[in-house]
Amino acid sequence: MIRQLVVNNVLHRPIRTIVSVIAVGVEVALVILIVGLTSGIMKETAKRIEGIGADIMLQPPSASAFLAFSGAPMPVKIADKLRELRYVQAVAPVLLQISSAGGVDIIYGIDPKSFGEVSNGFVFLEGHDMQGPDDILLDDWAAKAKHAAVNTTFRLLDHDFHVAGIVEHGKGARMFVPLATLQDLSGSRDKASVFFIKCTRQDHTQAVMDEMRPIFAGYQIRPLQDFLSQMTATSLPGLDAFIDSMIALAVSIGFLVILLSMYTTVIERTRDIGILKSIGASKSYIIRALLGESAFICVIGIGVGIATSYVARAMFVSSFPTLSIIITPDWIARSAVIALAGGLLGASYPAWLASRKDAIEALSYD
């Protein structure tokens, strides 16, 4: 009886039902995509940094967890001191620079020889390594996104670079230029943002760090594994709060739309509610009927939202090949629970209001 009543009520006002379903769908898709985007960026960035192959990172005092915001206050000559330490196999000074032309890109200024010693070199898909001061290497994702090809000119930082090679992604950045060239372009002559250190054996990491601390007092000395563990939304200031705020906004959308929809439904169906009460329907029956209608709309909206998330991800990745959006079953389930809870909460007051209507007054309602 209640099931048939719920279905008939949902189909009775198709436009209102469609609007409510879309609102719930937007709520679900917003939660899934926001979490998927932040998680995807963090995990993909961590994976690329791990691909460098270093054991230790040396950064300036108070350096940000975001490497690109670390600046370039360290002299390159620090690399010579690091190479003198016991158990140090290779040291690669890297200068980081952000480019906002055509999107936000992080550029690594590297010395090909030292960077290759730490990272075991690039895997070249096309072209060759940097040989001149104006050469640039792009990883395969960046080359696809920028529509760049080997032996073409690539404009970056108001400078014309020659695309020397396309490399396999996963070595920190997506764009690599000679260290000296980036130092000149950024006004950071003989400076570096970070030093990547490779030990003779991984179990020598702690010994090398202990030897570094008295020499580089105040500097950030981090084992790379610890740094990678920090690449989560909860460990980065402000990001966790941003995600929570966006989820709250999404929930508010669904809550308000369902509240308005169900409240309007109660007003329009006052006489119907009076008829139900006159034939013996209890307060709990009225409440269950209206909450069931809300739940039915939410279930349809959840399905629409999940489908929309996958379609939106495909569109984003197609337009921005370097973008990473991870959709997980965990957050699909969470978004469904959030949407359903918000919908039922939004319908609670109208359902309570309907259950308290007097049958005689409701029947006389015009």
C-alpha positions in Angstrom: 0.0 0.0 0.0 2.7 2.5 1.0 4.9 1.5 -1.9 2.2 2.1 -4.4 1.3 5.4 -2.7 4.9 6.6 -2.8 5.4 5.7 -6.5 2.1 7.4 -7.5 3.0 10.6 -5.5 6.4 10.8 -7.1 5.0 10.4 -10.6 2.1 12.8 -9.9 4.4 15.9 -10.1 7.1 14.9 -12.7 8.7 18.3 -13.0 9.1 18.7 -9.2 10.4 15.2 -9.0 13.0 15.8 -11.7 14.2 19.0 -10.0 14.6 17.1 -6.7 16.4 14.2 -8.4 18.8 16.7 -10.1 19.5 18.4 -6.8 20.3 15.2 -5.1 22.4 14.1 -8.1 24.4 17.4 -8.0 25.0 16.9 -4.3 26.3 13.3 -4.8 28.4 14.3 -7.9 29.9 17.3 -6.1 31.0 15.2 -3.1 32.5 12.4 -5.3 34.3 14.8 -7.7 35.7 17.1 -5.0 37.1 14.3 -2.9 38.2 12.4 -6.0 40.0 15.5 -7.4 41.9 16.3 -4.2 42.8 12.6 -3.6 43.8 12.1 -7.2 46.1 15.2 -7.2 47.7 14.2 -3.9 48.3 10.6 -4.8 49.5 11.3 -8.3 51.9 14.0 -7.0 53.2 11.6 -4.3 53.7 8.9 -6.9 55.7 11.2 -9.1 57.9 12.3 -6.2 58.5 8.7 -5.2 59.5 8.0 -8.8 62.5 10.3 -8.4 64.1 7.5 -6.4 65.8 9.6 -3.7 66.0 8.6 0.0 66.2 12.1 1.6 65.1 15.6 0.8 66.9 18.7 2.1 64.8 21.9 2.1 65.2 25.3 3.6 63.9 26.2 7.0 60.1 26.5 7.3 59.7 24.9 3.8 56.2 24.2 2.7 55.0 20.6 2.2 54.2 21.8 -1.3 57.6 21.7 -3.0 56.7 24.4 -5.5 56.2 27.0 -2.7 59.6 26.4 -1.2 61.4 29.2 -3.0 65.1 29.0 -3.9 67.1 30.3 -0.9 69.7 27.5 -0.8 73.1 27.8 -2.5 73.8 25.1 -5.1 77.2 24.5 -3.4 75.5 22.7 -0.6 75.5 19.7 -3.0 79.3 19.5 -2.7 79.0 19.2 1.1 76.4 16.6 0.9 78.4 14.5 -1.5 81.2 14.4 1.1 79.0 12.7 3.6 79.4 9.0 4.3 76.9 6.7 2.6 75.8 9.4 0.1 75.8 8.0 -3.4 74.3 10.9 -5.4 72.9 14.4 -4.8 70.7 16.3 -7.3 70.0 20.0 -6.7 66.6 21.1 -8.2 65.2 24.5 -8.7 61.4 24.6 -8.8 59.3 27.2 -10.6 55.6 27.6 -11.2 54.2 28.6 -14.5 50.6 29.7 -14.8 50.5 30.0 -18.6 47.8 27.7 -19.9 47.3 26.1 -16.4 49.4 25.7 -13.3 52.6 23.8 -14.1 55.6 23.0 -11.9 58.9 23.1 -13.7 62.1 21.4 -12.5 65.4 23.0 -13.2 67.9 20.1 -13.1 71.4 19.1 -13.9 70.8 16.1 -16.2 73.8 14.2 -14.9 73.2 14.5 -11.1 69.4 14.1 -11.5 70.0 10.9 -13.6 72.3 9.5 -10.9 69.6 9.9 -8.3 66.6 8.9 -10.4 68.3 6.3 -12.6 67.6 8.5 -15.6 64.5 9.1 -17.8 62.8 6.6 -20.0 62.7 8.3 -23.4 59.7 7.8 -25.6 60.9 10.2 -28.2 63.9 12.4 -28.8 67.0 12.6 -26.5 68.3 14.2 -23.3 68.9 17.9 -22.9 72.1 19.0 -24.6 71.7 22.8 -24.9 70.6 25.6 -22.5 67.3 26.0 -24.3 66.3 22.4 -24.4 63.3 21.1 -22.5 62.0 17.7 -21.7 58.2 17.0 -21.3 56.6 13.9 -19.9 54.1 12.1 -22.1 51.1 13.5 -20.2 52.3 17.1 -20.5 53.2 16.6 -24.2 49.6 15.4 -24.8 48.0 18.2 -22.8 50.2 20.9 -24.5 50.0 19.4 -27.9 53.8 19.5 -28.0 56.1 17.4 -30.2 59.9 16.7 -30.4 61.9 19.3 -32.3 59.3 22.0 -32.0 59.4 25.3 -30.1 57.7 25.4 -26.7 57.0 28.8 -25.1 57.5 28.8 -21.4 58.3 31.6 -18.9 58.4 34.0 -21.8 61.2 32.0 -23.3 61.3 29.8 -26.4 62.5 26.3 -25.6 63.4 23.5 -28.0 61.6 20.2 -27.2 64.5 17.8 -27.0 62.6 14.8 -25.8 59.3 13.2 -24.5 59.9 11.1 -21.4 57.7 8.7 -19.4 55.9 10.4 -16.6 56.7 9.8 -13.0 59.9 11.6 -12.2 58.7 14.5 -10.1 57.6 17.2 -12.5 56.2 17.2 -16.0 58.6 19.7 -17.4 62.4 19.7 -17.1 64.8 22.4 -18.2 68.5 23.0 -17.5 69.2 24.2 -14.0 71.3 27.2 -15.1 68.7 28.3 -17.6 65.9 28.3 -15.0 68.2 30.1 -12.5 68.7 32.9 -15.0 65.0 33.1 -15.9 63.8 33.2 -12.3 66.6 35.5 -11.0 67.9 32.7 -8.7 71.5 32.3 -9.9 73.4 29.6 -8.1 70.3 28.7 -6.0 68.2 25.6 -5.5 64.8 24.8 -4.0 65.5 21.3 -2.9 68.3 18.7 -2.8 67.4 15.0 -3.5 69.9 12.7 -1.9 70.3 9.0 -2.7 72.1 6.8 -0.2 74.4 3.9 -1.0 71.7 1.7 0.7 68.2 2.5 1.9 69.0 1.4 5.4 71.7 4.1 5.5 69.1 6.8 5.4 68.9 7.4 9.1 72.7 7.5 9.5 73.0 10.1 6.7 70.3 12.2 8.3 72.0 12.1 11.7 75.2 13.3 10.1 73.4 16.1 8.2 71.5 17.6 11.2 74.5 19.3 12.9 75.8 20.6 9.5 72.4 21.9 8.3 70.8 23.0 11.6 67.4 24.5 11.1 67.0 23.0 7.6 64.2 20.6 6.8 65.7 17.1 6.5 63.1 14.6 5.5 63.2 11.0 4.5 61.2 10.7 1.3 58.9 8.1 2.7 57.8 10.4 5.5 57.2 13.2 3.0 55.0 10.9 0.9 52.9 9.9 3.9 52.1 13.6 4.4 50.6 13.9 1.0 47.0 13.5 2.2 44.2 16.0 2.6 44.2 15.7 6.4 47.9 16.6 6.7 47.9 19.7 4.5 46.6 22.8 6.3 43.3 24.2 4.9 42.7 21.4 2.4 40.7 19.2 4.8 38.6 22.2 5.9 38.0 23.0 2.2 36.7 19.5 1.5 34.4 19.6 4.6 33.1 23.0 3.5 32.3 21.8 0.0 30.6 18.7 1.3 28.5 20.9 3.7 27.5 23.0 0.7 26.5 20.0 -1.3 24.5 18.6 1.6 22.8 22.0 2.1 21.7 22.0 -1.6 20.0 18.6 -1.3 18.5 19.4 2.1 16.9 22.6 1.1 15.5 21.3 -2.2 14.0 18.3 -0.5 12.6 20.4 2.3 11.0 22.8 -0.1 9.7 20.0 -2.3 8.2 18.0 0.5 6.7 21.1 2.2 5.0 22.1 -1.0 3.8 18.5 -1.4 2.2 18.6 2.0 0.4 21.9 1.3 -0.9 20.7 -2.1 -2.0 17.3 -0.7 -3.8 18.6 2.4 -7.1 17.2 1.3 -5.5 13.8 0.4 -3.9 13.7 3.8 -7.4 14.4 5.3 -8.9 11.5 3.3 -6.2 9.1 4.5 -6.7 10.1 8.1 -10.5 9.8 7.7 -10.1 6.2 6.6 -7.9 5.3 9.6 -4.3 6.2 8.6 -2.2 6.8 11.6 0.4 9.6 12.2 3.2 7.1 11.7 1.7 6.0 8.4 1.6 9.6 7.1 5.2 10.1 8.2 6.4 6.9 6.7 4.6 7.7 3.4 6.3 11.1 3.1 9.7 9.9 4.2 9.4 7.0 1.8 8.7 9.4 -1.0 11.8 11.4 -0.1 13.9 8.3 0.2 12.7 7.1 -3.3 13.7 10.5 -4.8 17.1 10.3 -3.1 17.8 6.8 -4.3 17.1 7.9 -7.9 19.2 11.0 -7.4 22.1 9.0 -6.0 22.1 6.9 -9.1 22.0 10.0 -11.3 24.8 11.6 -9.3 27.1 8.5 -9.5 26.6 8.3 -13.3 27.2 12.1 -13.6 30.5 11.7 -11.6 31.9 9.2 -14.1 30.8 11.2 -17.1 32.2 14.4 -15.6 35.5 12.7 -14.8 35.8 11.4 -18.4 35.1 15.0 -19.7 37.7 16.6 -17.4 40.4 14.0 -18.2 39.7 14.3 -21.9 40.1 18.1 -21.7 42.9 18.1 -19.1 45.0 14.9 -19.6 47.3 15.7 -16.7 44.4 15.8 -14.3 43.8 12.9 -11.9 40.4 12.2 -10.4 40.0 9.1 -8.3 36.5 7.7 -7.7 36.5 5.1 -5.0 33.7 2.8 -3.8 34.3 4.2 -0.3 33.3 7.7 -1.2 30.5 6.6 -3.5 29.0 4.9 -0.4 29.7 7.9 1.8 28.1 10.3 -0.7 25.1 8.1 -1.0 24.6 8.0 2.8 25.2 11.7 3.1 22.6 12.4 0.4 20.0 10.0 1.8 20.5 11.4 5.4 20.2 14.9 4.1 17.0 14.1 2.1 15.3 12.4 5.0 16.3 15.2 7.3 14.8 17.7 4.8 11.6 15.7 4.7 11.2 15.3 8.4 9.6 18.6 9.2 7.0 18.4 6.4 6.2 14.8 7.4 5.7 15.8 11.0 3.6 18.8 9.9 1.4 16.5 7.7 0.9 14.0 10.5 -0.5 16.6 12.9 -3.2 17.9 10.5 -6.7 17.5 11.7 -8.7 15.3 9.4 -11.8 17.5 9.3 -9.8 20.7 8.6 -7.8 18.9 6.0 -11.0 17.7 4.2 -12.4 21.3 4.2 -9.1 22.7 2.8 -9.6 24.3 -0.6 
